[in-house]
Amino acid sequence: QVPVERLALLYRSQRPVWFILEYVWDLYELSREELLDNVLSMWGDYQHPIGWLIEEIRAGRWFLSPEQQNRLAVNREQARTGALVMGHLVAIRDEPVDQYRLVEGHHRIVAAGLENVLPGTLRLFLGQRPVRLGLAFINGHTVK
């Protein structure tokens, strides 16, 4: 059973509650290079690392929707002035391909990357499916 406060927090985040609750979450610290090389974008095609996406945008080869352009412009201005708050990023790990997909923080990461102000280390909440090695994990408890 999920506490009411937890459901209310997820509701305010405007994310599907059961999507979030079906993952086990941990906080990780990544280097800038790890993030750019190993975390995949969820803008369009999932097959490309964030670093590749930044280079494609920089080269003018990636189409951005008007909403993405507007949000990115605001974040780029904040990055230039030092007002961009990076905060924690959110990604999920898909199995069996072992890919890490960014689900929250695209505009901040891309803006900071385009302005060359990505911090040396970043914090990322990583959600992983709770089934591993024949055991299921429910809310942190092992179930056989």
HELIX and SHEET records of a PDB file:
HELIX    1   1 VAL A    4  ARG A   12  1                                   9    
HELIX    2   2 VAL A   17  LEU A   21  1                                   5    
HELIX    3   3 ARG A   32  ASN A   38  1                                   7    
HELIX    4   4 ILE A   50  ARG A   58  1                                   9    
HELIX    5   5 PRO A   66  THR A   81  1                                  16    
HELIX    6   6 HIS A  106  LEU A  114  1                                   9    
SHEET    1   A 5 VAL A  24  SER A  31  0                                        
SHEET    2   A 5 THR A 121  GLN A 128 -1                                        
SHEET    3   A 5 LEU A  89  ASP A  94  1                                        
SHEET    4   A 5 GLN A  99  GLU A 104 -1                                        
SHEET    5   A 5 VAL A  39  LEU A  40  1                                        
SHEET    1   B 3 VAL A 131  ARG A 132  0                                        
SHEET    2   B 3 LEU A 135  ILE A 138 -1                                        
SHEET    3   B 3 HIS A 141  VAL A 143 -1                                        
END                                                                             
